[in-house]
Amino acid sequence: MNCDCHCNAKCKLLGGLEQQIMEVLWASPDALKPAEVLKNLKGKHAYTTIMTVLKRMADKKLVKRTATANAFSYSPLLDKADFASAALDDLFTRLFDSYGEYVLPSIKKSAKASGFSL
């Protein structure tokens, strides 16, 4: 998950539509064209929006973009577990760097509220 888009690592976390698109790509054993991604998404989205988001995700090195006969196809560069691990490692590092001693109590509180025990 190497990013060189100068976004201060924000792109390592997915936006709402990016998350939905990644879920579709992770669920597929094959690379998908934008129309196939669109078909598997919930909600109403314009085809051009999906194309644009997929291109930006490729620029951020979140997905692999491969030219096919008449369109591009997309596949995730990391599986979901590896992506989550890399994104969370980055997030936790930035949180600890910025907020130090406050991070663990907050994580424990959130985990407990979600039904997890640490």
N, C-alpha and C positions, 0 to 999 in steps of 0.2 A: 504494500500500500504506500508506495513512494509518491509523494505529491510534489509537483513543481509549479503549481499554479499561483503561488504566493498568497494564499488565503489564510495564513496563520493557522493551518491545520483544521480549519472549520470543515473542509470538504471531506475529512475522514469520517464525519458523522453524516448520515443520510437524512435528507429532507423527506417529507411525507410521500411525494410521488416517486422519488428515488427508491425509497424503501419498498414501495409496492412493486416497482419494476424489478428490483433485485429479488424479491420473493418469487416473482414469475420466472425469472432466469434461473434461480436456484432450484426451482421445482422441475425444470426441464433438463432432460439428459442431453439435449442438442442445443446448438446455438439457434437463436430465434431472430427473425426479421421483425422490424418495427410493427408491421401489421399483425404478426403473431403475438407479440407482446400486448398490443392494444386489445386484441380479442380476449386475452386472459386476464385483463385488468377489470377490477370492479369500478363502477362509476363511469361517467361520461368524460372522455378526454378526446381532444382532437389528434388526429394522426400526426400532424405536424408538431404538436407539442411533444408527443412520444419520441419522434425522430430527434428533435432538438435536445431533449433530456438525455437520450441515449448517447448522442454525440458528445455532450458535455461530460457525461459519466466516463466515456472513453478518454476524453482529454484529461480527466482527473485520475486516470488509470484504475478505475473501479471495474470496468468491463473491457473485454477484448472486442475490437471491431474488425470484422473480416469482410472483404469485398466478395460478393457472389455475382452470379450472372447479371442480375438487374437490380440488386439492392445490397445493402450491408446487412450482416447478421452479427448478433451480439451474444456474448457469453461471459459469465463472471470470471474474473481473474483469480478469486479466492472462493473457497466454499464458505458457507455461512459461518461455521465455527471458527475458521481462521480469520475471516473478516471481523467477526465480533471480538475476537481476542486482540487483534491489532488495533481496532478502534478503541476498545476499552483500555488497553495498555496506554495508548496515547492520551486518552481523556484523563485517566487516573494520574498519569505523570504531570499533566498540566494542572490538575486540581491540587495535588500535593505541593507542587512548586508554588502555587498561588495562595493556598489556604492551609497548608500544613496540618496542624493539630486538629482542625475542625472537620477534616474529611472523614476519618474513621467513625466518629460518633454519628455523623450524618448518614453514612452508608449503613451502619448497624440499625439506625432508626428506620430507614427506608426498607431494609431487608425484612425487619420485623413486621412492618406495616403490610408488606407484600406476602407474608407467610413463610419467609425463609428464615432459617436460623444460622447464625455464624458461629 
